[in-house]
Amino acid sequence: MDTLPEMIEEAFKDSSDFVKQDLGRMGQEQYYAYFLRTLAASARLTYVLNRDGDRGLSAFLERYEGSTVQEADLAACEKALCEGQTVLCPAGASSGIILETSQTQQRSIQSPSTENVLHGPMYSFNENLSTNIALIRQRVHSSKLKNQTFSIGEIGRTQVSLLYVQSMAETSLIRNLQLRLNEIRIPDLEDSGQLLRLLVKDKGMQLFPRSMATERPDRAASALLKGKVVLLVDGSPFALIVPVVFTDFWHSPEDTYLSPYVAYFLTTLRFLALFINLFLPAAYVALTSVNVDVNRLEISLSASASREGVPYPVIIETVLMLLVIDFIVEAGVRLPKTIGSTVTMVGGVVLGQAVIQANIVSNLLVFIVAATAITNFIVIDYQMGLIQRMLKYIVLAGAGIAGLLGMMFCFACLVFYLSCLESFGKPYLTSLLPEKERSGP
């Protein structure tokens, strides 16, 4: 059977950053150190072995207590080397020692880029798993905060941490997540979003998100103290919070720092924006093309006057304008920040004025589409904002076919669908109001 050094050298023979360092002899054995110079700090290895002077290697081996590799375990050596650690072993041996010499490659802690902070801590997660766990522990000072690590991916071996507060999180939820994490069999795990798709068992139409992604440690810590579970993926700056309910996506972290009356007012405002975003374009189509007799005469005459000279049916011009707005929003998101604002201004002002003067759309529709676009930006969660942008077209189609009755049918189907959803065993429509914080008995 091949020795451990031979197996390591064969596995990494085509890697230019693989280093085999001769450490000299101790007695009758020649010792070597194996590491990847792009991940390991060679200066740390030199310090560890040379701090005892001439007896550096022998003194280190005499007092060392730590991780060892037994029975030519190549998988353990591969994992250690790819994490920046060093494998120390004598020539011709089947065992060795793993030294912690990794150097972390990460960006510094910065402000959140996808969640604006109005009131609260101004730092966010980064791509380093240990740093993200530390940020959460800095906010939850308790031994009841538990952290379990899983390795996912047969090739990538990505580290995933499952965090929960003991006695607050449901035991069945923790066991369910542990079981699902252990059952995952994929070559590599790239991001937390991919992890969520692997954890959800019902692979049908997953229209609404089953977890909440956040890059704010205060939001993750708050969720832990409410009995939820947080999943962190090494290499991803977003934490996954499970389980979630529908109302979780409409409460901002800043609501905790505000007066309850202000928080309820803002929450009501967000739900009102949701209904305006979904049903305002559809109501315009229904009341101007299908259910015209429902309007007062003055409103019908005003709507007809604004559409004078427009060559397209109401449903067509509404869909075209909504698509143009979505194009502008998507362009503003994807383009660099330096020119994204310019595109938004050109699309919103110049293009809007041009379509009115060309009699392609009516003045009233421009107002309705603008109100729809603004209400879409009030959404707290980016995933839920994307769902809103999709759903308004479905409701619009129902209004174009059956008017107000079609809108009511779409709303009933939406409520029925939400009532059938679960997020890791918790019904999606469990709570309609935020949980009240209790102080005292």
C-alpha positions as CSV (number, residue, x, y, z in Angstrom):
1,M,0.0,0.0,0.0
2,D,1.2,3.5,-0.8
3,T,2.5,5.6,2.1
4,L,0.7,8.8,3.1
5,P,3.4,11.1,1.6
6,E,3.2,9.3,-1.7
7,M,-0.6,9.5,-1.8
8,I,-0.5,13.3,-1.0
9,E,2.1,13.9,-3.7
10,E,0.1,12.0,-6.3
11,A,-3.2,13.8,-5.4
12,F,-1.6,17.3,-5.8
13,K,1.0,16.6,-8.4
14,D,-0.5,18.9,-11.0
15,S,-1.0,21.8,-8.6
16,S,1.5,24.6,-9.0
17,D,0.9,26.0,-5.5
18,F,1.5,22.6,-3.8
19,V,4.6,22.7,-1.7
20,K,6.7,19.9,-0.2
21,Q,9.1,21.3,2.3
22,D,12.0,19.3,3.8
23,L,12.1,19.7,7.5
24,G,15.3,17.6,8.2
25,R,15.8,14.4,10.1
26,M,14.8,13.4,13.6
27,G,16.6,10.2,14.5
28,Q,16.3,7.8,11.6
29,E,13.3,9.5,9.9
30,Q,13.1,12.3,7.4
31,Y,10.2,14.7,7.9
32,Y,8.3,16.7,5.3
33,A,5.7,19.4,5.5
34,Y,3.0,19.6,2.8
35,F,0.8,22.7,2.2
36,L,-0.7,25.0,-0.5
37,R,1.2,28.2,-0.4
38,T,-1.9,30.2,-1.7
39,L,-3.8,29.2,1.4
40,A,-1.3,28.5,4.1
41,A,0.9,31.0,6.0
42,S,4.4,29.5,5.6
43,A,5.7,32.1,8.1
44,R,3.5,30.6,10.8
45,L,4.8,27.1,10.1
46,T,8.4,28.4,10.3
47,Y,7.7,30.1,13.6
48,V,6.1,27.0,15.1
49,L,8.9,24.7,14.2
50,N,11.8,27.0,14.9
51,R,10.8,28.7,18.2
52,D,12.8,26.1,20.2
53,G,16.0,26.7,18.3
54,D,18.1,23.7,17.3
55,R,15.6,21.3,18.9
56,G,12.8,22.8,17.0
57,L,11.3,19.8,15.2
58,S,12.0,17.3,18.0
59,A,10.8,19.6,20.8
60,F,7.6,20.3,18.8
61,L,6.9,16.6,18.3
62,E,7.5,15.8,21.9
63,R,4.9,18.3,23.2
64,Y,2.4,18.3,20.3
65,E,-1.2,17.4,21.1
66,G,-3.7,18.0,18.4
67,S,-5.2,16.6,15.2
68,T,-3.5,13.6,13.7
69,V,-4.0,11.6,10.5
70,Q,-4.2,7.8,10.9
71,E,-4.1,4.9,8.5
72,A,-3.2,6.9,5.4
73,D,-6.5,8.9,5.5
74,L,-6.1,10.8,2.2
75,A,-9.5,12.4,2.4
76,A,-8.6,14.1,5.8
77,C,-5.3,15.3,4.3
78,E,-7.1,16.7,1.2
79,K,-9.6,18.5,3.4
80,A,-6.9,19.9,5.6
81,L,-4.7,21.1,2.8
82,C,-7.6,22.8,0.9
83,E,-8.5,24.7,4.1
84,G,-4.9,26.1,4.4
85,Q,-3.6,23.7,7.0
86,T,-0.2,21.9,6.8
87,V,0.3,18.1,7.0
88,L,3.5,17.1,8.7
89,C,4.6,13.4,8.3
90,P,7.8,11.3,8.0
91,A,8.8,9.7,4.8
92,G,7.4,6.2,4.4
93,A,4.8,6.6,7.2
94,S,1.0,6.1,7.1
95,S,0.2,8.7,9.6
96,G,0.9,12.4,10.2
97,I,0.1,15.6,12.0
98,I,-2.2,18.4,10.9
99,L,-1.0,21.9,11.8
100,E,-3.2,25.0,11.8
101,T,-1.5,27.4,9.4
102,S,-4.4,28.8,7.4
103,Q,-4.5,32.4,6.4
104,T,-8.0,33.9,5.9
105,Q,-8.7,35.5,2.5
106,Q,-11.7,37.8,3.2
107,R,-12.9,41.3,2.7
108,S,-13.3,43.6,5.7
109,I,-16.6,44.0,7.5
110,Q,-18.7,46.7,5.7
111,S,-22.1,48.2,5.8
112,P,-25.0,46.2,4.3
113,S,-25.3,46.7,0.5
114,T,-28.8,45.2,0.0
115,E,-30.5,46.3,3.3
116,N,-30.3,50.0,4.1
117,V,-29.7,50.7,7.8
118,L,-31.7,53.6,9.1
119,H,-31.3,52.8,12.8
120,G,-29.1,50.0,14.1
121,P,-25.6,48.5,13.7
122,M,-23.8,49.5,10.5
123,Y,-22.0,46.2,9.8
124,S,-22.9,43.2,7.8
125,F,-21.8,39.6,7.2
126,N,-19.0,38.8,4.8
127,E,-17.9,35.6,3.0
128,N,-16.0,34.1,6.0
129,L,-17.9,31.6,8.0
130,S,-16.0,32.1,11.3
131,T,-16.4,35.9,11.1
132,N,-20.2,35.6,10.5
133,I,-20.5,33.2,13.5
134,A,-18.5,35.7,15.6
135,L,-20.8,38.6,14.6
136,I,-23.8,36.6,15.8
137,R,-22.2,35.6,19.1
138,Q,-21.3,39.2,19.8
139,R,-25.0,39.9,19.9
140,V,-26.2,36.7,21.6
141,H,-24.1,36.3,24.8
142,S,-25.3,33.0,25.9
143,S,-24.1,29.4,26.1
144,K,-27.5,28.3,24.9
145,L,-26.5,29.5,21.4
146,K,-25.5,26.3,19.7
147,N,-23.5,26.0,16.5
148,Q,-23.4,22.7,14.5
149,T,-21.2,22.5,11.4
150,F,-21.9,20.3,8.3
151,S,-19.7,19.6,5.3
152,I,-21.8,19.6,2.0
153,G,-20.4,18.6,-1.4
154,E,-18.5,15.6,-2.4
155,I,-15.8,17.7,-4.1
156,G,-16.2,21.2,-2.7
157,R,-16.9,20.2,0.9
158,T,-18.5,23.6,1.8
159,Q,-18.9,24.2,5.4
160,V,-22.5,25.0,6.6
161,S,-23.3,26.1,10.1
162,L,-26.7,25.6,11.8
163,L,-27.3,28.0,14.7
164,Y,-30.1,28.0,17.2
165,V,-30.8,28.9,20.8
166,Q,-31.4,25.8,22.9
167,S,-34.8,25.6,24.6
168,M,-36.2,28.3,22.3
169,A,-36.0,26.6,18.9
170,E,-38.3,23.6,18.3
171,T,-36.5,20.2,18.6
172,S,-38.4,18.8,15.7
173,L,-37.3,21.7,13.5
174,I,-33.6,21.2,14.4
175,R,-33.8,17.4,13.9
176,N,-35.5,17.9,10.5
177,L,-32.8,20.3,9.3
178,Q,-30.0,18.1,10.6
179,L,-31.5,15.2,8.7
180,R,-31.9,17.1,5.5
181,L,-28.4,18.5,5.7
182,N,-26.9,15.1,6.1
183,E,-29.0,13.7,3.2
184,I,-27.7,16.3,0.6
185,R,-25.5,14.7,-2.0
186,I,-24.1,17.1,-4.6
187,P,-20.6,17.8,-6.0
188,D,-20.4,21.4,-4.6
189,L,-22.5,23.9,-2.7
190,E,-22.0,27.4,-4.1
191,D,-24.4,29.7,-2.2
192,S,-27.1,29.9,0.5
193,G,-29.8,30.2,-2.1
194,Q,-28.8,26.8,-3.5
195,L,-28.9,25.3,0.0
196,L,-32.5,26.4,0.4
197,R,-33.6,24.7,-2.8
198,L,-31.9,21.5,-1.6
199,L,-33.6,21.7,1.8
200,V,-37.2,22.2,0.6
201,K,-38.7,18.8,0.0
202,D,-41.7,19.7,-2.1
203,K,-40.0,20.4,-5.4
204,G,-43.2,21.7,-7.0
205,M,-44.0,25.3,-7.8
206,Q,-42.0,27.3,-5.2
207,L,-43.4,30.8,-5.9
208,F,-43.0,32.3,-2.5
209,P,-39.7,32.2,-0.5
210,R,-39.6,29.6,2.3
211,S,-36.7,31.4,4.1
212,M,-35.5,34.9,4.6
213,A,-32.0,35.9,3.4
214,T,-30.3,38.7,5.3
215,E,-26.8,40.2,5.6
216,R,-27.6,42.0,8.9
217,P,-26.3,40.2,12.1
218,D,-28.8,42.1,14.2
219,R,-31.7,40.6,12.2
220,A,-30.2,37.1,12.4
221,A,-29.7,37.5,16.2
222,S,-33.3,38.7,16.6
223,A,-34.6,35.7,14.7
224,L,-32.6,33.3,16.9
225,L,-34.1,34.8,20.0
226,K,-37.6,34.3,18.6
227,G,-37.0,30.5,18.2
228,K,-35.9,30.5,14.6
229,V,-32.9,28.8,13.1
230,V,-30.1,30.5,11.1
231,L,-28.1,28.8,8.4
232,L,-24.7,30.2,7.4
233,V,-22.8,29.0,4.3
234,D,-19.0,29.5,4.0
235,G,-18.4,31.8,1.1
236,S,-21.8,33.5,1.2
237,P,-22.5,36.9,2.9
238,F,-26.2,36.0,3.4
239,A,-27.7,34.2,6.3
240,L,-30.8,32.1,5.9
241,I,-33.6,32.4,8.5
242,V,-36.1,29.5,8.9
243,P,-39.0,29.1,9.3
244,V,-40.7,32.2,8.1
245,V,-44.3,33.3,7.7
246,F,-45.8,35.7,5.2
247,T,-45.8,38.7,7.6
248,D,-42.0,38.4,8.3
249,F,-41.3,39.9,4.9
250,W,-43.1,43.1,5.7
251,H,-41.4,43.9,9.0
252,S,-38.2,45.9,8.9
253,P,-35.4,45.4,11.5
254,E,-35.8,49.1,12.2
255,D,-39.4,48.5,13.5
256,T,-37.9,47.1,16.7
257,Y,-36.2,50.4,17.5
258,L,-39.3,52.5,16.8
259,S,-42.4,53.3,18.8
260,P,-45.1,50.5,18.5
261,Y,-47.5,53.0,17.0
262,V,-45.0,54.1,14.3
263,A,-44.1,50.4,13.6
264,Y,-47.7,49.4,13.1
265,F,-48.3,52.5,10.9
266,L,-45.3,51.6,8.7
267,T,-46.4,47.9,8.5
268,T,-49.9,49.0,7.4
269,L,-48.4,51.3,4.8
270,R,-46.4,48.4,3.4
271,F,-49.4,46.1,3.2
272,L,-51.4,48.9,1.5
273,A,-48.5,49.3,-1.0
274,L,-48.7,45.5,-1.7
275,F,-52.4,45.8,-2.7
276,I,-51.8,48.9,-4.8
277,N,-49.0,47.2,-6.6
278,L,-51.0,44.0,-7.3
279,F,-54.4,45.4,-8.1
280,L,-54.1,49.1,-9.3
281,P,-53.1,48.3,-12.9
282,A,-55.7,45.5,-13.0
283,A,-58.4,47.8,-11.6
284,Y,-57.6,50.3,-14.3
285,V,-58.0,47.7,-17.0
286,A,-61.2,46.3,-15.5
287,L,-62.9,49.7,-15.0
288,T,-62.0,51.1,-18.4
289,S,-62.6,48.1,-20.6
290,V,-64.8,45.5,-18.9
291,N,-66.8,47.0,-16.0
292,V,-67.3,50.5,-17.4
293,D,-70.8,50.7,-16.0
294,V,-69.4,50.5,-12.4
295,N,-67.8,53.9,-12.7
296,R,-69.4,57.3,-12.2
297,L,-70.1,59.0,-15.5
298,E,-67.5,61.7,-14.9
299,I,-64.8,59.2,-14.3
300,S,-65.6,57.2,-17.4
301,L,-65.6,60.4,-19.5
302,S,-62.3,61.5,-18.0
303,A,-60.7,58.1,-18.7
304,S,-62.0,58.1,-22.3
305,A,-60.7,61.6,-22.9
306,S,-57.2,60.6,-21.7
307,R,-57.2,57.7,-24.1
308,E,-58.2,59.7,-27.1
309,G,-55.9,58.9,-30.0
310,V,-54.4,55.8,-28.3
311,P,-54.4,53.0,-31.0
312,Y,-54.1,50.1,-28.6
313,P,-56.6,48.4,-26.3
314,V,-56.3,49.1,-22.6
315,I,-54.8,45.7,-21.7
316,I,-52.1,46.0,-24.4
317,E,-51.0,49.5,-23.4
318,T,-51.0,48.6,-19.7
319,V,-48.8,45.5,-20.3
320,L,-46.4,47.4,-22.5
321,M,-46.0,50.2,-19.9
322,L,-45.5,47.7,-17.1
323,L,-42.9,45.8,-19.1
324,V,-41.0,49.1,-19.9
325,I,-40.9,49.9,-16.2
326,D,-39.6,46.4,-15.3
327,F,-37.0,46.8,-18.0
328,I,-35.8,50.1,-16.5
329,V,-35.8,48.7,-13.0
330,E,-33.8,45.6,-14.1
331,A,-31.3,47.8,-16.0
332,G,-30.8,50.0,-12.9
333,V,-30.0,46.9,-10.8
334,R,-27.6,45.3,-13.2
335,L,-25.7,48.3,-14.5
336,P,-22.9,49.9,-12.5
337,K,-24.0,52.4,-9.9
338,T,-22.2,55.2,-11.7
339,I,-24.6,55.0,-14.7
340,G,-27.6,53.2,-13.1
341,S,-29.1,56.5,-11.9
342,T,-28.7,58.0,-15.4
343,V,-30.6,55.1,-17.0
344,T,-33.4,55.4,-14.5
345,M,-33.7,59.2,-15.1
346,V,-33.7,58.8,-18.9
347,G,-36.2,56.0,-18.8
348,G,-38.5,57.5,-16.3
349,V,-38.6,61.1,-17.5
350,V,-37.7,61.2,-21.2
351,L,-39.4,58.0,-22.2
352,G,-42.5,58.7,-20.2
353,Q,-42.9,62.1,-21.8
354,A,-42.2,60.7,-25.3
355,V,-44.9,58.0,-25.1
356,I,-47.5,60.6,-24.0
357,Q,-46.7,63.0,-26.8
358,A,-46.8,60.1,-29.3
359,N,-50.2,59.1,-28.1
360,I,-49.0,55.6,-27.4
361,V,-50.4,55.5,-23.9
362,S,-52.8,57.7,-21.9
363,N,-51.9,60.3,-19.2
364,L,-53.9,58.4,-16.6
365,L,-52.0,55.1,-17.3
366,V,-48.7,56.9,-16.8
367,F,-49.8,57.9,-13.3
368,I,-51.0,54.4,-12.5
369,V,-47.8,52.8,-13.7
370,A,-45.7,55.3,-11.8
371,A,-47.7,54.6,-8.6
372,T,-47.3,50.8,-9.2
373,A,-43.5,51.2,-9.6
374,I,-43.1,53.3,-6.4
375,T,-45.1,50.8,-4.3
376,N,-42.9,48.0,-5.5
377,F,-39.9,49.7,-4.0
378,I,-41.5,49.8,-0.5
379,V,-41.0,46.0,-0.2
380,I,-38.5,45.1,2.5
381,D,-37.3,41.8,1.1
382,Y,-35.9,41.6,-2.5
383,Q,-37.3,38.1,-3.1
384,M,-40.8,39.2,-2.2
385,G,-40.4,42.2,-4.5
386,L,-39.7,40.0,-7.4
387,I,-42.8,37.9,-6.6
388,Q,-44.9,41.0,-6.6
389,R,-43.6,42.0,-10.0
390,M,-44.7,38.6,-11.4
391,L,-48.1,38.4,-9.7
392,K,-49.3,41.8,-11.0
393,Y,-49.3,40.3,-14.5
394,I,-51.4,37.4,-13.5
395,V,-53.9,39.6,-11.8
396,L,-53.8,41.9,-14.9
397,A,-54.6,39.0,-17.1
398,G,-57.6,38.0,-14.9
399,A,-58.9,41.6,-15.1
400,G,-58.5,41.7,-18.8
401,I,-60.6,38.5,-19.2
402,A,-63.3,38.9,-16.6
403,G,-62.9,42.4,-15.1
404,L,-63.5,42.8,-11.4
405,L,-64.7,39.2,-11.1
406,G,-61.4,38.0,-12.5
407,M,-59.5,40.2,-10.0
408,M,-61.5,38.6,-7.2
409,F,-60.8,35.2,-8.5
410,C,-57.1,35.8,-8.6
411,F,-57.1,37.2,-5.1
412,A,-59.0,34.1,-3.8
413,C,-56.6,31.8,-5.6
414,L,-53.6,33.7,-4.0
415,V,-55.1,33.4,-0.5
416,F,-55.8,29.7,-1.0
417,Y,-52.3,29.1,-2.3
418,L,-50.7,30.9,0.6
419,S,-52.9,29.0,3.1
420,C,-51.5,25.7,1.7
421,L,-47.9,26.7,2.0
422,E,-45.6,25.7,4.9
423,S,-42.1,26.8,5.8
424,F,-40.4,23.9,7.4
425,G,-43.5,22.7,9.2
426,K,-44.9,26.2,10.0
427,P,-48.0,27.4,8.1
428,Y,-47.2,30.4,5.9
429,L,-50.2,32.5,7.2
430,T,-49.6,31.8,10.9
431,S,-49.2,35.4,12.0
432,L,-50.9,38.5,10.8
433,L,-49.3,40.8,13.3
434,P,-45.7,41.0,14.6
435,E,-44.9,39.3,17.8
436,K,-45.1,41.6,20.8
437,E,-41.9,42.0,22.9
438,R,-42.6,41.3,26.6
439,S,-40.7,42.9,29.4
440,G,-41.3,41.9,33.0
441,P,-43.7,39.2,34.3
